Amino acid sequence: MDSFSTLLRTTTHELHEEANSSTFMSDLLGGRLGVDAYARYTEQLWFVYAALESGAERLASDPVAGPFVRPELMRMASLERDLAHLRGPGWRSTLSALPATRAYADRIEECARTWPAGYVAHHYTRYLGDLAGGQVVRDRAEKTWGFDKKGDGVRFYVFDQISNPAAFKRGYRQLLDDVRADDLEKQRIIAECQRAFRLNMAVFQALSEEFPLSA
């Protein structure tokens, strides 16, 4: 029988592939969009991680979600440095969430408030994705828009406090395998992971509408 972490990976695989091959991400990583599209995407990430990380403070002592709350994962300080670099010192005054982003952040906040196991689903889909696929985004962004390697503009993707990402991911998957949840709750976590991918894809869809490639 598959471990829970394996089950999570296999049951979200198709959605994961769909998200990675979305029009917006394909155009962004293919160098077909300008740095403004990248900055707008980074702004949307700010709202998502504000929801995740404000929830983390409340859940640090929770028996289900607490083990996943790790300071070395926190992204907000890096995101804010990136936004200051991308948008200038007044970046907060122009920050705005797309409706799809607001729906995504609201769902994370709701889980953090009412359902710790659901929060774990969102934590997993975001942070493990950043540690893996996020490195592809960083590499392309550095090459496409000339950001310093691991510098301002791409700091969101740089996990300075994780010296061995492979070992960290193994440890994280072990936390998933040990999560305090019965089989029914695990099925609910899987469904919430799938929902997280769909919420994320809705953000990509909204961004592709805001940044259409001219025919």
Disulfide bonds with the S-S distance in Angstrom:
none
